[in-house]
Every structure is written in C-alpha cells, then in structure tokens.
Amino acid sequence: MRPRTLRCLVLGALLLAAFTAALLTLDAFGPLRFRWASKLILSNRQKVVDAFAILFHEEGDRTYNNLRWLGIPLQKNPMDLWIYQEMLFEVKPDVVVECGTFKGGTAYYLARLMDLLGKGRVITIDIEKHPGLPQHPRITYLLGSSTAPEIAAQVRNSIKPGEAVLVLLDSDHSMKHVLAELRLYTGLVTPGSYVVVEDTHFNGHPILPKFGPGPMEALDQFLKESRDFEVDPAREKLLFTFNPRGYLRRR
Ligand SMILES: C[S@@+](CC[C@H](N)C(=O)[O-])C[C@H]1O[C@@H](n2cnc3c(N)ncnc32)[C@H](O)[C@@H]1O
C-alpha cells in the first residue's frame, strides 16, 4: 500500500472514531451508555465495592469519622450498624461486650435499641476515658485494656449463667491484640450468637495495604484454632462492610 493511501486510511479511521464518540455523548444515547456502564459495573462487582470502600475511607473526615448516633460520635460504617440492628433483634442478647468504647456512640446505639427490645445491657471497654461518654442504665464502662486479665475477669463475672452474649471487637487492631481478644472472649459467645471482628478491611482487604497483620489475619488464625465459629456471609448482604468475613457465628 502506498504511504499516501495509508495516511488517508488512518486519518479517515480517526475522524470516524471522533465522530462516533461525539455522537455517543448525545442525550439520545443515554440509555445505551447506561446499559454499557451497568454491564461493566456488574461484571466487576468486587472491584466496584472495593473502590467505594477505599473512597469512603480516604474521605474519612466526612464519612465514618463524622457520624453521630443521637448526638454521640461513633466510628462505624452505617451499613454495619443496620446489620447490628438486625443481629440484635434476632439474637436478643442479654449482654453485648464491646472492646473499644471510643466516645460511646456504638454502646449508646445498642443501649437505645435494647430499650426498644426491652432487654439487654452493654459492657464496653477502653484504655482511655473519652470525655462526654453518654450515661445510660444499660451501659457499663470498664477502663483498662481489653486483654488485661482483671478486665476479662470483670466481664466474665458480670455475666450470669444462661445469659446470651454477643461480642464486638473494635479496639487495638493489631493481629496480636485481636487474636488475644478472640481467645479471651469467644468462650462467652452463646450458640447462634456472634463475635464481630471489626475492621477486617485493614491491611489491603481492601484499605490500608501497609497496615501489617491486623484483624483479618487474627481471624484467619483463630478459625484454624476453633471449630466453634463460622463466617456468616449473610451479614455481608449489603456488600459494603468494614468487617469482611468478620461476622463469626457460634455454631
Ligand atoms: C476504633 S475506636 C472504637 C470505636 C467505637 N467502637 C465506635 O464504634 O465508635 C478504638 C478504641 O479502642 C481503644 N483501645 C485501643 N487499645 C485498646 C485496648 N488495648 N483495650 C481497650 N481499648 C483499646 C482506643 O482508645 C479507641 O477508643
């Protein structure tokens, strides 16, 4: 083929491509564009969810770190809070043990839901006493490390035989600490109830890829040690969670 003919062909192809692209931006092609975009999204589900998780975390100051329950700050994914509400209704625990109080928003959320359910209390543990903790008759605050033997003993001693117990782990997120919490507190969880290993999305699952071994790695190790718990994927039905594989149900 002569160089001049080749040049004409390339130019013609470029012009056609530019014309087609311009045509597709017209409103009339909106439905077609929507169908293509939907197809692309649906064939990359996990990547889409992960991308949103990364964006949600990157924008933490306006998202998870900027939430309040009835005025009290809490650090959560609202999708997970909805799941907590469903778990609470289904399990109707007598006691929820929360490791990592922060400003008390989650403890207060649980306590107010318990008011509606007419039962339950929250024991929440933190090494730090944050100012302005909400006071509620269903909430007991313990000050100290969740892995300190005296704190674990206080928790154990305040649970009566036969009481249904649910545990939330949301304190120090290093693998070592979470694994220690799992070994200390899962014995309290009653059959059919849950231990929630929070923030398993750390260390590249999919956020904070340089975090190092964290909750997900602790959970993996724990599941090798215990046959009493299984991951409940049904609790991840809303797709976006801070706790992927972190909802562990006691068999
Ligand atoms: C992510 S925040 C907890 C958020 C809270 N659960 C909520 O939903 O709002 C983690 C908390 O764990 C506490 N913490 C860190 N190390 C701890 C430990 N060894 N024992 C208990 N709490 C600890 C921190 O002081 C912090 O308040």
The ligand as an SDF file (V2000), in Angstrom:
LIG
                    3D

 27 29  0  0  0  0  0  0  0  0999 V2000
  -11.9700    2.4240   66.5950 C   0  0  0  0  0  0  0  0  0  0  0  0
  -12.0990    3.0670   68.1920 S   0  0  0  0  0  0  0  0  0  0  0  0
  -13.5810    2.3270   68.7690 C   0  0  0  0  0  0  0  0  0  0  0  0
  -14.7780    2.8720   68.1010 C   0  0  0  0  0  0  0  0  0  0  0  0
  -16.0810    2.5260   68.7920 C   0  0  0  0  0  0  0  0  0  0  0  0
  -16.2510    1.1010   68.9650 N   0  0  0  0  0  0  0  0  0  0  0  0
  -17.2120    3.0780   67.9730 C   0  0  0  0  0  0  0  0  0  0  0  0
  -17.9140    2.2870   67.3380 O   0  0  0  0  0  0  0  0  0  0  0  0
  -17.3690    4.2910   67.9300 O   0  0  0  0  0  0  0  0  0  0  0  0
  -10.8710    2.1670   69.0380 C   0  0  0  0  0  0  0  0  0  0  0  0
  -10.8490    2.4110   70.5500 C   0  0  0  0  0  0  0  0  0  0  0  0
  -10.0960    1.3560   71.1160 O   0  0  0  0  0  0  0  0  0  0  0  0
   -9.4000    1.8610   72.2120 C   0  0  0  0  0  0  0  0  0  0  0  0
   -8.2960    0.9470   72.5220 N   0  0  0  0  0  0  0  0  0  0  0  0
   -7.0490    0.8810   71.9870 C   0  0  0  0  0  0  0  0  0  0  0  0
   -6.3400   -0.0990   72.5530 N   0  0  0  0  0  0  0  0  0  0  0  0
   -7.1640   -0.6890   73.4500 C   0  0  0  0  0  0  0  0  0  0  0  0
   -7.0140   -1.7780   74.3610 C   0  0  0  0  0  0  0  0  0  0  0  0
   -5.8580   -2.4300   74.4650 N   0  0  0  0  0  0  0  0  0  0  0  0
   -8.0620   -2.1110   75.1270 N   0  0  0  0  0  0  0  0  0  0  0  0
   -9.2420   -1.4390   75.0360 C   0  0  0  0  0  0  0  0  0  0  0  0
   -9.4270   -0.4000   74.2220 N   0  0  0  0  0  0  0  0  0  0  0  0
   -8.4020   -0.0280   73.4400 C   0  0  0  0  0  0  0  0  0  0  0  0
   -8.9850    3.2630   71.7960 C   0  0  0  0  0  0  0  0  0  0  0  0
   -8.7330    4.0720   72.9250 O   0  0  0  0  0  0  0  0  0  0  0  0
  -10.1870    3.7070   70.9670 C   0  0  0  0  0  0  0  0  0  0  0  0
  -11.0830    4.4620   71.7320 O   0  0  0  0  0  0  0  0  0  0  0  0
  1  2  1  0
  2  3  1  0
  2 10  1  0
  3  4  1  0
  4  5  1  0
  5  6  1  0
  5  7  1  0
  7  8  2  0
  7  9  1  0
 10 11  1  0
 11 12  1  0
 11 26  1  0
 12 13  1  0
 13 14  1  0
 13 24  1  0
 14 15  1  0
 14 23  1  0
 15 16  2  0
 16 17  1  0
 17 18  1  0
 17 23  2  0
 18 19  1  0
 18 20  2  0
 20 21  1  0
 21 22  2  0
 22 23  1  0
 24 25  1  0
 24 26  1  0
 26 27  1  0
M  CHG  2   2   1   9  -1
M  END
$$$$
